[in-house]
Amino acid sequence: MILVEELPPAQRLALAYAPRVAREPTLALLTLDARLARTLQRKSEPVLAQMRFAWWRDTLAKEPAQWPRGDALLALLRHWRNPAALTPLVDGWEMLLAEQLDSAAIAEFAGGRGAAFGQLAAELGADPLAARACGEVWALGDLAANIANAAEREAVIEAARRLGNCGRLPRALRPLTVLAGLAQRGVRRGGTPLLDGPGAAALAMRLGIAGR
């Protein structure tokens, strides 16, 4: 599906380990997250970025029958029982528009990404709490790898370390297992990119196949 091309390399690799029943819901979540991340690239134009975040928040709050047609992502999200539960993901990304990344923004960003994976787990009949915790681990490891400011990066790393390790997840959430494991590795290495060489690729394969 063409939406896969919108995903960053780590997310694309993780998606490859999704079982068939979980592939499209996981793709929908990861694509939404990627689009919100690209909206943040308009940080130099905060009003335009805020308008885009508001559009997503308003759209997800509506009944899917009222959504615009012709977008492959919205087409996938129409199959979710409760897409409105993804609005915390939008709120979390919007927090990163602030000039300074403080502890409140870090916590809301992690919570928003975690809540989104909690909802994905609910859609797939898995434990939302475990998925939420692992989603927060991935959120902060990934964020640390993409922050240029050294002080802010260290604050994110410290927040990630306080979360601890991600627990075992069911097969349906195997992509999250991969992402959280890569994030933990990156945090231990000081905020390195999730896919930074053969070691990361080997870890992703092990987690993707064995789940641990």
C-alpha positions in Angstrom: 0.0 0.0 0.0 1.3 3.5 -0.9 0.9 4.7 2.7 3.9 2.6 3.7 6.1 5.0 1.7 5.2 7.8 4.1 6.7 6.0 7.1 10.2 6.6 8.4 12.6 3.7 8.1 12.2 2.3 11.6 8.4 2.3 11.4 8.5 0.7 8.0 10.7 -2.0 9.3 8.6 -2.6 12.4 5.4 -2.8 10.3 6.9 -5.7 8.3 6.5 -7.9 11.5 2.8 -7.1 11.9 0.5 -10.2 11.5 -2.1 -9.9 8.8 -5.0 -9.0 11.1 -3.0 -6.1 12.6 -1.3 -4.7 9.5 -3.8 -2.2 8.3 -4.7 -0.7 11.8 -1.0 -0.4 12.6 -0.3 1.2 9.3 -3.0 3.7 9.9 -1.6 4.7 13.3 2.0 4.9 12.1 1.0 7.0 9.1 -1.1 9.4 11.2 1.9 9.8 13.5 4.2 10.4 10.5 1.9 13.1 9.1 1.7 14.8 12.4 5.5 14.7 12.6 5.7 16.4 9.2 3.3 19.1 10.4 5.8 19.9 13.1 8.3 20.7 10.4 6.3 23.9 9.9 7.4 25.0 13.3 8.7 28.2 11.7 5.1 28.9 10.7 3.4 28.0 14.0 0.0 29.3 13.0 -0.2 27.1 9.9 1.0 24.1 12.0 -1.6 24.8 14.6 -4.3 25.0 11.9 -3.3 21.6 10.6 -3.3 20.0 14.1 -6.7 21.5 14.7 -7.9 20.0 11.4 -6.9 16.6 12.5 -8.4 17.0 16.0 -11.7 18.2 14.5 -11.8 15.5 11.9 -11.1 12.6 14.3 -13.8 14.0 16.6 -16.5 13.7 13.8 -18.3 10.7 12.7 -16.3 8.9 10.0 -19.2 9.3 7.6 -18.5 13.0 7.7 -14.8 12.7 6.8 -13.4 13.9 3.5 -13.2 11.2 0.8 -10.1 10.3 -1.2 -7.5 10.0 1.5 -6.1 6.5 2.0 -5.3 7.1 5.6 -8.8 8.3 6.5 -10.1 5.2 4.6 -8.2 3.0 6.9 -9.2 4.9 10.0 -12.9 4.5 9.1 -12.5 0.9 10.1 -11.5 1.8 13.7 -14.2 1.5 16.3 -13.1 4.7 18.1 -10.8 6.9 16.0 -11.6 9.9 18.2 -9.5 8.3 20.9 -6.4 9.2 18.7 -6.8 12.9 19.5 -4.3 12.8 22.3 -1.7 11.9 19.7 -2.5 15.2 17.9 -2.3 17.1 21.2 1.1 15.5 22.0 2.6 16.5 18.7 1.3 20.0 19.0 3.0 20.4 22.4 6.3 20.3 20.5 5.6 23.6 18.8 6.6 25.4 22.0 9.9 27.3 21.9 11.3 25.3 24.8 10.7 21.7 25.4 9.9 21.4 29.1 8.9 18.4 31.3 5.2 19.0 30.7 5.6 19.0 27.0 7.7 15.8 27.1 5.1 14.1 29.3 2.2 15.1 27.1 4.0 14.0 23.9 4.8 10.6 25.4 1.3 10.2 26.8 -0.3 11.1 23.5 1.8 8.6 21.5 1.3 6.0 24.3 -2.5 6.6 24.3 -2.6 6.0 20.5 -1.0 2.6 20.9 -3.3 1.9 23.8 -6.2 2.5 21.4 -4.6 0.3 18.7 -4.4 -2.5 21.3 -8.1 -2.0 22.2 -8.9 -2.2 18.5 -7.0 -5.5 18.3 -8.4 -7.0 21.5 -5.1 -6.6 23.5 -4.2 -4.9 26.8 -4.3 -1.2 26.3 -2.3 -0.5 29.5 0.7 -2.5 28.4 0.6 -1.1 24.9 0.4 2.4 26.3 3.5 1.9 28.4 5.5 0.6 25.5 4.2 3.4 23.3 5.6 5.9 25.7 9.0 4.2 25.7 9.1 4.4 21.9 7.9 8.0 21.9 10.7 9.2 24.0 13.5 7.1 22.5 12.4 8.3 19.0 12.1 11.9 20.2 15.6 11.9 21.8 17.0 10.7 18.5 15.5 13.7 16.6 16.4 16.6 18.9 19.3 18.8 18.1 19.4 20.8 21.4 21.7 18.8 23.8 19.9 20.0 27.0 16.5 19.1 25.7 17.8 15.7 24.4 19.1 14.9 27.9 15.8 15.9 29.5 14.0 13.5 27.1 16.5 10.7 27.8 16.1 11.1 31.6 12.3 10.9 31.2 12.7 7.8 29.1 15.0 6.2 31.7 12.4 6.8 34.4 9.9 4.8 32.4 12.0 1.7 32.6 11.8 -1.2 30.2 8.9 -2.2 28.0 7.1 -5.4 29.0 6.1 -8.3 26.7 3.4 -7.6 24.2 1.1 -10.0 22.3 1.8 -11.0 18.7 -0.7 -8.5 17.3 1.5 -5.7 18.7 4.8 -7.0 17.3 5.6 -3.7 15.5 5.4 -1.9 18.8 7.7 -4.5 20.4 10.3 -3.7 17.7 9.9 0.1 18.0 10.1 0.1 21.8 13.1 -2.2 21.8 15.0 0.0 19.3 14.0 3.0 21.4 15.4 1.5 24.6 18.6 0.7 22.8 18.9 4.3 21.5 18.3 5.7 25.0 21.0 3.5 26.5 23.4 4.8 23.8 22.6 8.5 24.5 19.8 9.2 22.1 21.1 7.6 18.9 18.9 7.0 15.9 16.7 3.9 16.2 18.3 2.3 13.1 22.0 3.2 13.4 23.7 0.1 12.0 23.8 -3.7 11.9 23.3 -3.9 15.7 19.9 -2.2 15.5 18.9 -4.2 12.5 19.8 -7.5 14.3 17.8 -6.4 17.3 14.8 -5.5 15.2 14.9 -8.9 13.6 15.1 -10.7 16.9 12.3 -8.7 18.4 10.2 -9.0 15.3 10.5 -12.8 15.1 10.7 -13.9 18.7 9.0 -10.9 20.5 11.8 -10.5 23.0 
